[in-house]
Amino acid sequence: QRQLVESGGGFVQSGGSLRLSCVASGYTSDNYCMSWFRQAPGKGRETVASLERDGRTTYADSVKGRYVISRDNAKNTLYLQMNSLKPEDTAMYYCMAFSGADGCAWYSVGYYVKYGSWGQGTQVTVSS
């Protein structure tokens, strides 16, 4: 049974770092692209970073230069290394897997919410 399970969230001071993990049981890199999304209280879900099947990565402008998305295929695990964290990074972070041919950076967030596969999320809180 395919499953996505995130971990690694927590409470950190501004300027600190965290590494999120998403164990993607049953999802192979050949068949799925994967992304990290986040949703802050009272705000819509937004794409943070995506990793395509061919290894290409894309990042939201707000996290470029601070976050790195990667995958360990041997461990079936997606990572998000978050550095220089800011209070505005506070959110619930979700990983998503998508099997469509157009990849994880083509459609709207709503499309991926509807057609992607999602984990339960992990909370990141950054204090000022």
Backbone as CSV, one residue per row, in Angstrom:
resi,resn,N_x,N_y,N_z,CA_x,CA_y,CA_z,C_x,C_y,C_z
1,GLN,0.848,-1.196,0.000,0.000,0.000,0.000,0.875,1.234,0.000
2,ARG,0.590,2.167,-0.904,1.392,3.379,-0.975,1.053,4.316,0.190
3,GLN,2.088,4.964,0.717,1.908,5.826,1.879,3.003,6.873,1.925
4,LEU,2.640,8.068,2.352,3.594,9.158,2.548,3.545,9.577,4.008
5,VAL,4.688,9.566,4.673,4.731,9.909,6.091,5.839,10.925,6.327
6,GLU,5.437,12.139,6.719,6.392,13.210,6.989,6.841,13.197,8.447
7,SER,8.042,13.727,8.656,8.570,13.915,9.995,9.647,14.987,9.949
8,GLY,10.114,15.405,11.130,11.217,16.346,11.184,10.832,17.764,11.530
9,GLY,9.539,18.035,11.602,9.125,19.379,11.972,9.419,19.649,13.441
10,GLY,9.236,20.900,13.821,9.477,21.253,15.211,9.512,22.747,15.398
11,PHE,10.046,23.124,16.536,10.138,24.529,16.917,11.601,24.955,16.815
12,VAL,11.847,26.065,16.112,13.221,26.524,15.909,13.245,28.050,15.927
13,GLN,14.359,28.603,16.339,14.497,30.061,16.352,14.837,30.576,14.960
14,SER,14.510,31.818,14.728,14.824,32.457,13.455,16.312,32.320,13.150
15,GLY,16.618,31.958,11.906,17.998,31.728,11.501,18.443,30.286,11.626
16,GLY,17.636,29.475,12.266,17.976,28.075,12.464,17.659,27.207,11.251
17,SER,17.882,25.905,11.423,17.686,24.949,10.337,16.869,23.751,10.807
18,LEU,16.182,23.146,9.867,15.480,21.892,10.087,15.571,21.072,8.812
19,ARG,15.510,19.746,8.961,15.413,18.874,7.792,14.157,18.031,7.915
20,LEU,13.270,18.197,6.964,12.064,17.393,6.920,12.306,16.133,6.099
21,SER,11.638,15.067,6.489,11.715,13.803,5.764,10.314,13.347,5.398
22,CYS,10.211,12.660,4.287,8.952,12.069,3.863,9.253,10.672,3.337
23,VAL,8.877,9.649,4.103,9.063,8.283,3.651,7.942,7.959,2.676
24,ALA,8.338,7.631,1.458,7.378,7.442,0.367,7.283,5.960,0.025
25,SER,6.576,5.221,0.824,6.437,3.778,0.614,5.607,3.513,-0.638
26,GLY,6.171,2.741,-1.553,5.430,2.386,-2.751,5.500,3.397,-3.876
27,TYR,6.242,4.462,-3.689,6.386,5.491,-4.728,7.813,5.438,-5.252
28,THR,7.970,5.130,-6.518,9.298,5.051,-7.107,9.583,6.333,-7.890
29,SER,10.860,6.706,-7.910,11.243,7.951,-8.576,11.002,7.883,-10.080
30,ASP,10.937,6.669,-10.641,10.671,6.544,-12.076,9.246,6.920,-12.429
31,ASN,8.348,6.757,-11.486,6.927,6.911,-11.783,6.277,8.130,-11.141
32,TYR,6.976,8.771,-10.207,6.355,9.869,-9.485,7.329,11.027,-9.335
33,CYS,6.830,12.233,-9.572,7.546,13.401,-9.108,7.039,13.690,-7.696
34,MET,7.791,14.473,-6.947,7.402,14.753,-5.573,7.655,16.209,-5.232
35,SER,6.821,16.725,-4.347,6.912,18.121,-3.955,6.691,18.277,-2.463
36,TRP,7.156,19.408,-1.966,6.807,19.878,-0.634,5.893,21.091,-0.795
37,PHE,4.830,21.092,-0.013,3.920,22.225,0.068,3.882,22.680,1.520
38,ARG,3.335,23.874,1.733,3.108,24.330,3.099,1.825,25.140,3.167
39,GLN,1.265,25.178,4.358,0.055,25.947,4.582,0.117,26.580,5.959
40,ALA,0.144,27.909,5.965,0.152,28.659,7.211,-1.293,28.893,7.663
41,PRO,-1.503,29.136,8.957,-2.855,29.376,9.454,-3.527,30.533,8.723
42,GLY,-4.742,30.288,8.236,-5.491,31.326,7.557,-5.063,31.607,6.131
43,LYS,-4.142,30.820,5.614,-3.642,31.036,4.251,-3.831,29.784,3.416
44,GLY,-3.735,29.953,2.102,-3.854,28.825,1.205,-2.585,27.999,1.150
45,ARG,-2.714,26.801,0.619,-1.549,25.933,0.479,-0.686,26.454,-0.674
46,GLU,0.617,26.403,-0.501,1.523,26.870,-1.536,2.635,25.864,-1.771
47,THR,3.088,25.847,-3.013,4.204,24.976,-3.365,5.492,25.559,-2.814
48,VAL,6.310,24.704,-2.237,7.603,25.129,-1.705,8.733,24.695,-2.639
49,ALA,8.743,23.420,-2.984,9.805,22.886,-3.829,9.325,21.607,-4.490
50,SER,9.843,21.346,-5.688,9.467,20.146,-6.433,10.701,19.454,-6.979
51,LEU,10.593,18.131,-7.085,11.671,17.312,-7.640,11.049,16.419,-8.710
52,GLU,11.466,16.644,-9.954,10.884,15.899,-11.063,11.581,14.547,-11.223
53,ARG,11.009,13.692,-12.065,11.570,12.360,-12.298,12.983,12.437,-12.860
54,ASP,13.243,13.479,-13.644,14.578,13.580,-14.254,15.586,14.304,-13.368
55,GLY,15.162,14.630,-12.144,16.080,15.257,-11.202,16.006,16.773,-11.153
56,ARG,15.247,17.358,-12.066,15.127,18.822,-12.039,14.390,19.254,-10.777
57,THR,14.823,20.403,-10.260,14.181,20.949,-9.064,13.655,22.351,-9.344
58,THR,12.593,22.705,-8.680,12.068,24.067,-8.735,11.730,24.495,-7.314
59,TYR,11.844,25.793,-7.083,11.619,26.343,-5.743,10.747,27.592,-5.834
60,ALA,9.960,27.807,-4.787,9.257,29.077,-4.665,10.289,30.179,-4.442
61,ASP,10.003,31.357,-4.950,10.942,32.472,-4.812,11.262,32.746,-3.345
62,SER,10.292,32.553,-2.480,10.465,32.871,-1.071,11.455,31.962,-0.361
63,VAL,11.792,30.807,-0.952,12.701,29.870,-0.292,13.977,29.617,-1.092
64,LYS,14.083,30.184,-2.281,15.289,29.974,-3.097,16.529,30.402,-2.350
65,GLY,17.544,29.561,-2.407,18.795,29.849,-1.728,18.808,29.435,-0.268
66,ARG,17.639,29.069,0.262,17.559,28.655,1.678,17.150,27.193,1.844
67,TYR,16.322,26.693,0.942,15.809,25.332,1.021,16.432,24.479,-0.088
68,VAL,16.579,23.191,0.214,17.051,22.232,-0.783,16.187,20.977,-0.706
69,ILE,15.616,20.586,-1.841,14.837,19.346,-1.929,15.728,18.261,-2.503
70,SER,15.623,17.060,-1.943,16.432,15.949,-2.434,15.710,14.652,-2.137
71,ARG,16.237,13.581,-2.710,15.594,12.276,-2.519,16.665,11.217,-2.432
72,ASP,16.496,10.294,-1.506,17.341,9.116,-1.384,16.503,7.939,-1.871
73,ASN,16.767,7.507,-3.100,15.930,6.450,-3.679,16.094,5.126,-2.941
74,ALA,17.273,4.872,-2.414,17.499,3.618,-1.688,16.638,3.554,-0.430
75,LYS,16.384,4.709,0.154,15.574,4.768,1.367,14.133,5.158,1.075
76,ASN,13.827,5.422,-0.202,12.474,5.862,-0.567,12.050,7.071,0.246
77,THR,12.945,8.004,0.423,12.694,9.145,1.292,12.984,10.454,0.575
78,LEU,12.046,11.371,0.689,12.187,12.732,0.179,12.579,13.631,1.339
79,TYR,13.490,14.563,1.083,13.958,15.471,2.134,13.701,16.923,1.743
80,LEU,13.626,17.764,2.759,13.631,19.209,2.556,14.540,19.809,3.619
81,GLN,15.726,20.222,3.194,16.648,20.905,4.088,16.285,22.380,4.105
82,MET,15.970,22.894,5.278,15.533,24.276,5.420,16.545,25.029,6.272
83,ASN,17.173,26.038,5.694,18.168,26.844,6.383,17.716,28.295,6.482
84,SER,18.361,29.033,7.355,18.044,30.464,7.526,16.543,30.675,7.679
85,LEU,15.951,29.900,8.540,14.496,29.938,8.692,14.029,31.286,9.232
86,LYS,12.837,31.674,8.783,12.227,32.951,9.165,10.865,32.680,9.804
87,PRO,10.374,33.604,10.598,9.037,33.400,11.187,7.963,33.162,10.129
88,GLU,8.103,33.766,8.965,7.109,33.576,7.909,7.159,32.195,7.263
89,ASP,8.149,31.381,7.643,8.199,29.988,7.187,7.326,29.084,8.050
90,THR,6.782,29.625,9.120,5.926,28.837,10.001,4.703,28.344,9.250
91,ALA,4.495,27.029,9.262,3.393,26.415,8.516,3.378,24.924,8.779
92,MET,2.298,24.289,8.325,2.266,22.843,8.232,2.867,22.491,6.868
93,TYR,3.822,21.583,6.866,4.502,21.185,5.635,4.034,19.790,5.232
94,TYR,3.710,19.657,3.939,3.194,18.399,3.405,4.062,17.932,2.241
95,CYS,4.235,16.630,2.107,4.828,16.118,0.885,3.728,15.534,0.014
96,MET,3.981,15.569,-1.286,3.009,15.135,-2.275,3.702,14.352,-3.361
97,ALA,3.071,13.291,-3.817,3.560,12.512,-4.952,2.535,12.590,-6.073
98,PHE,3.032,12.672,-7.310,2.143,12.842,-8.459,2.673,12.028,-9.629
99,SER,1.771,11.290,-10.272,2.196,10.384,-11.343,1.965,10.944,-12.745
100,GLY,1.373,12.131,-12.853,1.072,12.676,-14.168,2.312,13.000,-14.976
101,ALA,2.174,12.937,-16.284,3.310,13.104,-17.175,3.892,14.516,-17.140
102,ASP,3.079,15.506,-16.769,3.549,16.895,-16.799,4.326,17.307,-15.563
103,GLY,4.439,16.433,-14.614,5.291,16.715,-13.473,4.647,17.526,-12.379
104,CYS,5.462,17.941,-11.434,4.981,18.546,-10.199,5.012,20.067,-10.182
105,ALA,5.403,20.687,-11.275,5.505,22.151,-11.281,4.715,22.775,-12.423
106,TRP,3.735,22.035,-12.949,3.012,22.502,-14.132,1.633,23.045,-13.797
107,TYR,0.920,22.371,-12.915,-0.478,22.709,-12.664,-0.629,23.586,-11.430
108,SER,-1.859,23.996,-11.168,-2.153,24.805,-10.000,-2.084,23.964,-8.733
109,VAL,-1.981,24.645,-7.608,-1.953,23.930,-6.335,-3.239,23.117,-6.176
110,GLY,-4.362,23.699,-6.568,-5.643,23.009,-6.435,-5.684,21.703,-7.208
111,TYR,-5.029,21.684,-8.354,-4.983,20.465,-9.163,-4.246,19.362,-8.414
112,TYR,-3.106,19.730,-7.829,-2.326,18.721,-7.100,-3.033,18.299,-5.817
113,VAL,-3.759,19.224,-5.186,-4.532,18.845,-3.998,-5.541,17.762,-4.376
114,LYS,-6.118,17.905,-5.568,-7.167,16.973,-5.994,-6.596,15.665,-6.521
115,TYR,-5.504,15.733,-7.276,-5.041,14.542,-7.992,-3.736,13.966,-7.455
116,GLY,-3.076,14.672,-6.549,-1.859,14.133,-5.968,-2.158,13.238,-4.770
117,SER,-1.105,12.592,-4.285,-1.196,11.796,-3.067,-0.455,12.545,-1.971
118,TRP,-1.040,12.601,-0.786,-0.533,13.492,0.265,-0.250,12.763,1.559
119,GLY,0.739,13.279,2.291,0.969,12.839,3.649,0.132,13.657,4.612
120,GLN,0.327,13.388,5.896,-0.500,14.029,6.924,0.068,15.370,7.373
121,GLY,1.311,15.655,7.010,1.917,16.936,7.337,2.765,16.897,8.596
122,THR,3.691,17.850,8.672,4.513,18.030,9.865,4.630,19.535,10.119
123,GLN,4.458,19.936,11.376,4.395,21.359,11.717,5.792,21.937,11.918
124,VAL,6.024,23.081,11.312,7.262,23.848,11.508,6.880,25.195,12.107
125,THR,7.494,25.543,13.221,7.241,26.818,13.876,8.566,27.527,14.087
126,VAL,8.676,28.741,13.563,9.899,29.527,13.657,9.612,30.759,14.505
127,SER,10.346,30.903,15.598,10.142,32.055,16.478,11.097,33.177,16.100
128,SER,10.653,34.391,16.342,11.482,35.562,16.015,12.449,35.879,17.140
